[in-house]
Amino acid sequence: MKKILKWVGLSVLGLGVLYAAVFFIKSNSKSAITYETHKPFISNIEKKTVATGKVIPEDEVEIKPQISGIIDKIYLEEGAEVKAGDLIAVIKVVPNEQSLYQAKGRVNNAKVALSNSELDYNRNKALFDKGVVSAQDFQNIELAYNQAKLELENAKNDYQIILRGSAGGSSSANTNIRATVTGTILEIPVEEGDQVIQSNNFNDGTTIAAIADLGKMIFEGKVDEGEVGKLELGMPLKISLGAIEDKEFDAELKFIAPKGVEESGAVQFKIEGDVNVEDDFLIRAGYSANASLVLEKKDSILVIPEALLQFDKETDKPYVEVATGEQEFERRDIEIGISDGVNVEIVSGLSEADEVKQWNKTEPIKKGLDEEEEDADEDA
């Protein structure tokens, strides 16, 4: 029995030694890491920025009433094409009682004044015909009589405007709201029965409709303060709309705000650009949009992939490792220029003949150890 246990122990010990030897051999027989290299090449680089914003009509006109009242009838809907002068809605006038009473009193006063002037005129005309009154005195009396008639007519017109909304005395007591420009009705924010206020010196009045020409659109967006200094009026823009896929519209930068606005700790500057609207596409007001602007562009320059760059921990200056032999590399400091996020310009330090080291990705250590243990178990 003791001999059996002894042989079992020796067998276990031998297997353990064999496993350790296999593991040691495999660990030290791993192939060396091979680094790939890339040569600098000639290419073009564009440094771009993207401004987010929206597309809106260049001119939007709000139609407001010239008299207060109640919306009696709306004839058109949002989205309708209109021409200047087209009827949009009618307003039923609700007169102010105090103003109406004052206007009526003015009419009565004008009637009394006219009656008195008429009596004076008739009396002096008979005397003028007999030669008793001079021509100068009669002309003054005749002038007063004519002015009294005009005053009564004006008072009646004012009374009709307050009562019915027009001097014509329309029996329907309505005032018409018409389009002042040609375009598309973007919005009608009122409904039939709503009370509206006229536009005057103290308030803007109630908007009956908003009209704009959708053939003349502009991009309105914002750019960061770090990039606004590189913009110039007249720069080309590429506008992409979220509602229209795989299509870019040309635009031209026409406005850069002289004052920035702080948003979330960053200063943003408003920009605007004229959008070239194609007839095949309907661009609705308020579409979200992105504008791509080329801040800097260089053609036929020496570049390398930006992923090949390394930066010194102390000086923060860029460098690369250049091949000097078979899998042998040396550090070389370089000077870089503009970058588009993929490639970067090489100003000095490299030539097209150099081979630049590409840093390989490191595999997880745990995975490698697990695989080695599995291989050792199989061999055992």
C-alpha positions as a printed Julia matrix, in Angstrom:
380×3 Matrix{Float64}:
   0.0     0.0     0.0
   2.81    2.38    0.84
   4.5     1.65   -2.48
   1.32    2.49   -4.36
   0.98    5.81   -2.54
   4.62    6.54   -3.21
   4.25    5.93   -6.95
   1.06    8.05   -7.06
   2.89   10.91   -5.37
   5.79   10.65   -7.75
   3.41   10.65  -10.73
   1.63   13.76   -9.53
   4.94   15.5    -8.93
   6.17   14.53  -12.39
   3.03   15.86  -14.05
   3.41   19.13  -12.16
   7.0    19.53  -13.29
   5.99   18.72  -16.87
   3.19   21.31  -16.8
   5.52   24.0   -15.46
   8.12   23.2   -18.12
   5.58   23.39  -20.94
   4.23   26.69  -19.63
   7.75   28.14  -19.32
   8.71   27.07  -22.84
   5.56   28.53  -24.39
   5.92   31.79  -22.48
   9.47   32.31  -23.73
   8.85   31.17  -27.28
   6.34   33.92  -28.19
   7.19   35.72  -31.4
   8.38   39.33  -31.19
   5.88   42.16  -31.94
   6.03   43.32  -35.56
   5.22   46.98  -36.23
   3.78   48.15  -39.51
   5.01   51.36  -41.15
   3.47   54.05  -43.33
   5.09   56.52  -45.69
   4.06   60.21  -45.83
   2.1    61.09  -48.96
   0.87   64.14  -50.9
  -2.77   65.1   -50.39
  -5.2    67.99  -49.85
  -6.54   69.03  -46.44
  -9.61   71.1   -45.63
 -10.18   72.31  -42.09
 -13.92   72.62  -41.6
 -16.36   73.63  -38.91
 -20.06   72.92  -38.63
 -22.62   75.47  -37.47
 -25.99   74.22  -36.26
 -29.13   76.24  -36.81
 -32.26   76.35  -38.94
 -33.57   77.54  -42.28
 -36.06   80.41  -42.17
 -37.63   82.77  -44.75
 -35.6    85.85  -45.59
 -38.64   88.1   -45.09
 -41.67   87.22  -43.0
 -44.58   89.68  -42.9
 -47.18   89.74  -40.14
 -50.65   90.94  -41.12
 -52.32   92.99  -38.38
 -55.74   94.72  -38.28
 -56.14   98.49  -38.38
 -59.27   98.33  -36.26
 -60.31   96.29  -33.21
 -63.1    93.76  -33.41
 -63.97   90.08  -33.65
 -62.89   87.61  -36.36
 -66.07   86.99  -38.33
 -64.75   84.77  -41.16
 -61.4    83.25  -42.22
 -61.22   82.42  -45.94
 -57.76   80.82  -46.28
 -55.72   78.15  -44.51
 -52.09   77.83  -43.51
 -49.94   76.8   -46.46
 -52.08   78.59  -49.04
 -50.36   80.57  -51.79
 -51.54   84.2   -51.85
 -50.94   87.32  -53.88
 -50.89   90.87  -52.59
 -54.49   92.0   -52.14
 -56.05   88.55  -51.62
 -58.74   88.45  -48.92
 -57.66   86.47  -45.86
 -60.32   87.26  -43.26
 -62.99   89.77  -42.26
 -63.43   91.48  -38.91
 -66.72   92.44  -37.35
 -66.37   95.77  -35.61
 -67.46   96.08  -31.99
 -67.62   99.84  -31.34
 -66.56  101.45  -28.11
 -69.67  102.89  -26.49
 -67.98  106.05  -25.23
 -66.35  106.78  -28.59
 -69.64  106.07  -30.36
 -71.52  108.49  -28.07
 -68.92  111.21  -28.61
 -69.07  110.74  -32.38
 -72.85  110.94  -32.38
 -72.71  114.14  -30.29
 -70.27  115.65  -32.81
 -72.74  114.91  -35.61
 -75.55  116.64  -33.72
 -73.35  119.68  -33.02
 -72.4   119.87  -36.69
 -76.08  119.79  -37.68
 -76.88  122.7   -35.33
 -73.9   124.71  -36.6
 -74.89  124.05  -40.21
 -78.49  125.08  -39.6
 -77.34  128.37  -38.07
 -74.85  129.0   -40.9
 -77.55  128.27  -43.48
 -79.93  130.86  -41.97
 -77.14  133.45  -41.86
 -76.18  132.64  -45.44
 -79.72  132.93  -46.82
 -80.35  136.22  -44.99
 -77.11  137.83  -46.19
 -77.53  136.52  -49.72
 -80.83  138.43  -50.05
 -79.14  141.57  -48.75
 -76.15  141.01  -51.08
 -78.5   140.72  -54.06
 -79.99  144.13  -53.11
 -76.51  145.64  -52.74
 -76.79  146.22  -49.03
 -73.93  143.81  -48.05
 -70.48  144.13  -49.56
 -68.95  141.32  -51.58
 -66.16  140.77  -49.02
 -68.62  140.31  -46.14
 -70.77  137.95  -48.18
 -67.76  135.82  -49.16
 -66.85  135.35  -45.49
 -70.4   134.28  -44.69
 -70.48  131.89  -47.65
 -67.14  130.37  -46.53
 -68.47  129.73  -43.03
 -71.56  128.08  -44.53
 -69.49  125.73  -46.71
 -67.19  124.84  -43.8
 -70.25  123.94  -41.69
 -71.43  121.53  -44.41
 -67.98  119.89  -44.56
 -67.82  119.56  -40.79
 -71.17  117.73  -40.76
 -70.0   115.35  -43.49
 -66.77  114.59  -41.63
 -68.62  113.99  -38.37
 -70.97  111.53  -40.12
 -68.02  109.66  -41.64
 -66.29  109.37  -38.27
 -69.49  108.08  -36.75
 -69.83  105.41  -39.45
 -66.19  104.3   -39.02
 -66.64  103.84  -35.28
 -70.02  102.14  -35.71
 -69.38   99.9   -38.72
 -65.65  100.02  -39.45
 -65.91  101.91  -42.73
 -67.16  105.26  -43.96
 -69.2   103.52  -46.65
 -71.7   102.3   -44.1
 -71.63   98.63  -45.16
 -74.63   96.73  -43.89
 -72.48   93.69  -42.94
 -70.4    95.86  -40.6
 -67.11   94.09  -41.6
 -63.6    95.23  -42.39
 -61.46   93.19  -44.78
 -58.0    91.81  -43.91
 -55.95   91.35  -47.1
 -52.47   90.05  -47.9
 -49.93   92.83  -48.28
 -47.27   90.68  -50.04
 -47.12   87.65  -52.33
 -46.06   84.37  -50.74
 -47.2    81.45  -48.6
 -49.28   81.7   -45.45
 -47.05   80.27  -42.73
 -49.39   80.72  -39.8
 -52.88   81.9   -38.9
 -52.77   82.13  -35.1
 -56.42   83.24  -34.68
 -59.76   81.53  -35.09
 -63.23   82.7   -35.96
 -64.74   84.42  -32.94
 -61.42   85.6   -31.51
 -61.16   89.22  -30.45
 -58.35   91.2   -32.1
 -56.7    94.52  -31.28
 -55.66   97.09  -33.83
 -52.03   98.09  -34.34
 -51.23  101.47  -32.81
 -48.47  103.42  -31.07
 -48.91  101.53  -27.8
 -49.03   97.88  -28.95
 -48.2    95.77  -31.99
 -51.73   94.53  -32.39
 -53.01   90.99  -32.96
 -51.38   89.01  -35.77
 -54.0    87.69  -38.18
 -51.56   85.86  -40.49
 -47.82   85.49  -41.22
 -46.77   85.43  -44.9
 -43.36   84.68  -46.44
 -41.8    83.78  -49.77
 -40.45   80.21  -49.37
 -38.35   80.68  -52.49
 -36.04   83.05  -50.57
 -34.61   81.24  -47.56
 -31.66   81.93  -45.29
 -29.64   79.78  -42.9
 -29.45   81.1   -39.35
 -26.98   79.47  -36.98
 -24.21   80.03  -34.43
 -20.45   79.43  -34.36
 -17.98   79.35  -31.49
 -15.77   82.35  -30.69
 -12.66   80.3   -31.49
 -13.74   79.99  -35.12
 -15.61   83.22  -35.84
 -12.36   85.11  -36.44
 -11.62   82.86  -39.43
 -14.93   83.62  -41.17
 -15.33   86.15  -43.96
 -18.42   87.5   -45.67
 -19.02   85.77  -48.99
 -17.61   82.41  -47.88
 -19.4    79.41  -49.43
 -21.52   77.2   -47.18
 -22.9    73.71  -47.63
 -26.32   73.35  -46.01
 -27.67   69.92  -45.05
 -31.22   69.55  -43.76
 -32.42   66.9   -41.37
 -35.69   66.58  -43.3
 -34.01   66.06  -46.72
 -31.48   63.23  -46.76
 -28.46   62.93  -49.08
 -28.81   66.49  -50.35
 -26.69   69.58  -49.78
 -27.71   73.12  -50.72
 -25.25   75.84  -51.63
 -25.29   79.06  -49.6
 -23.22   82.19  -49.15
 -22.28   83.77  -45.82
 -23.82   87.26  -45.66
 -23.85   88.2   -41.96
 -21.62   87.71  -38.91
 -22.89   89.12  -35.61
 -20.63   91.82  -34.12
 -21.6    90.71  -30.61
 -21.57   87.23  -29.12
 -23.98   85.61  -26.68
 -22.8    83.36  -23.85
 -24.44   79.93  -23.87
 -23.46   77.17  -21.43
 -20.16   78.87  -20.68
 -19.19   79.39  -24.35
 -19.6    82.55  -26.42
 -21.57   81.98  -29.63
 -21.86   84.33  -32.61
 -24.87   84.4   -34.9
 -24.31   83.94  -38.64
 -26.64   84.07  -41.65
 -26.3    82.84  -45.2
 -28.42   83.06  -48.36
 -29.56   79.57  -49.42
 -29.92   78.67  -53.1
 -33.31   76.94  -53.15
 -33.84   74.5   -56.0
 -37.28   74.23  -57.58
 -37.38   70.46  -57.12
 -37.3    70.75  -53.31
 -39.82   72.31  -50.95
 -38.03   73.77  -47.95
 -40.39   74.53  -45.11
 -39.71   77.32  -42.66
 -37.99   76.17  -39.48
 -36.19   73.07  -40.81
 -33.19   72.2   -38.62
 -29.96   72.5   -40.59
 -26.18   72.22  -40.39
 -23.82   74.5   -42.29
 -20.35   73.27  -43.22
 -17.74   76.04  -43.57
 -14.2    75.58  -44.9
 -11.98   77.57  -42.52
  -8.65   76.68  -44.16
  -7.62   74.67  -47.2
  -4.23   73.53  -48.52
  -3.58   71.58  -51.71
  -0.73   69.18  -52.57
   0.94   69.06  -49.17
   2.87   66.31  -47.36
   0.65   64.53  -44.81
   0.56   61.48  -42.56
  -2.34   59.83  -40.7
  -2.89   61.68  -37.44
  -2.9    58.36  -35.56
   0.87   58.03  -36.14
   1.63   61.1   -34.02
   3.07   60.96  -30.5
   3.43   63.89  -28.11
   6.23   64.51  -25.65
   4.96   64.36  -22.07
   7.08   67.33  -20.97
   7.14   69.69  -23.96
   3.86   68.49  -25.57
   5.59   68.73  -28.96
   4.8    66.16  -31.66
   7.17   63.43  -32.78
   7.12   60.13  -34.66
   9.33   57.05  -34.79
  11.03   56.46  -38.14
  12.42   53.11  -39.31
  16.23   52.87  -39.41
  16.42   49.13  -40.12
  14.46   45.89  -39.81
  12.03   46.61  -36.95
  14.39   49.27  -35.64
  13.13   52.8   -35.05
  14.37   56.16  -33.85
  12.5    59.18  -32.52
  12.25   62.22  -34.78
  10.73   65.56  -33.79
   8.48   67.1   -36.46
   6.49   70.28  -37.09
   2.86   69.9   -38.06
   0.32   72.22  -39.71
  -3.42   71.96  -40.27
  -5.43   68.81  -39.69
  -8.85   67.57  -40.77
  -9.09   65.01  -37.99
  -7.81   62.16  -40.21
  -4.61   63.44  -41.8
  -2.22   66.11  -40.56
   0.15   68.35  -42.52
   3.9    67.79  -42.11
   5.68   71.14  -42.24
   9.17   69.76  -41.52
  10.93   66.69  -40.16
   9.8    64.04  -42.66
  10.08   63.22  -46.35
   8.14   60.93  -48.66
  10.88   58.29  -48.39
  10.61   57.92  -44.59
   8.75   55.0   -43.04
   6.8    55.98  -39.92
   6.01   53.45  -37.21
   2.39   52.56  -36.53
   1.68   51.8   -32.89
  -0.07   48.45  -32.53
  -3.03   47.93  -30.25
  -2.28   46.0   -27.05
  -4.33   42.85  -26.47
  -5.85   42.21  -23.03
  -3.35   40.45  -20.74
  -5.95   38.2   -19.11
  -7.05   36.77  -22.42
  -3.46   35.88  -23.36
  -2.82   34.1   -20.05
  -6.04   32.12  -20.31
  -5.12   30.91  -23.8
  -1.63   29.85  -22.63
  -3.09   27.91  -19.74
  -5.51   26.14  -22.06
  -2.64   25.19  -24.43
  -0.59   23.89  -21.51
  -3.5    21.75  -20.29
  -3.94   20.24  -23.76
  -0.24   19.41  -24.05
  -0.24   17.91  -20.58
